[in-house]
Amino acid sequence: MIPLIGLILGALLGVIIAKRRQGTLLDQLQYAAGFAIIFFLTSLFISIYIVRISS
């Protein structure tokens, strides 16, 4: 569940940053994809760490 939230938040943040930099639609999609991947992987590792620590 946590990685999915990270994926969505990363995509939203990427679109917001690209819009602030006055990027085109393709720029917004690229930023969304990049940030979504970064946030997804980070939240995935955090989720795995939490599960390992709790058991």
N, C-alpha and C positions, 0 to 999 in steps of 0.2 A: 504494500500500500504506500509506503513512504517513497519508493522510487517513482511511482506513478505521479505522485504529487510533485516531486522534484522535476520530472519531465515536463509537466504542464507549466509549472512556475518558470522554468528555464525558457520555454518557448514564448511565454508571455513577456518575460523580461527582454528577450532578444528582439521581439517585435517593437517593444517600446523604445529600446535603445536605437534601433534602426530608424524609427520614425523621427526621433529627436535629431538624428544626423541627416534627416531629409533624404533617406534612401528610397529607392524605387521598390516595387513589389518584390522583385527578385532579391534585392538586398535584405528586405524584411524576412523573406523565407530563409535565406542563408543564415542570418543572425539567429532566427528562431531555431533552426536545426542545430546550429553549433552550440548555442546555450542549452538547448534541451538535452543534447548528448552529455555535455559537461555536468549539468545538474543531475541528470539521471545516474551517471556513473558515481558521482560523489555521494548521492543519497543511497545508492545501492551498497557502497562500501560501508557507509554509516549504519545501514540496516543490518548488514552481515556482522559488523562489530557489536552492535547491540545484542543480537541473538547469541553470539559467542560468549559475551560477557555474562548474560543472564542465565546461561545453562551450565 
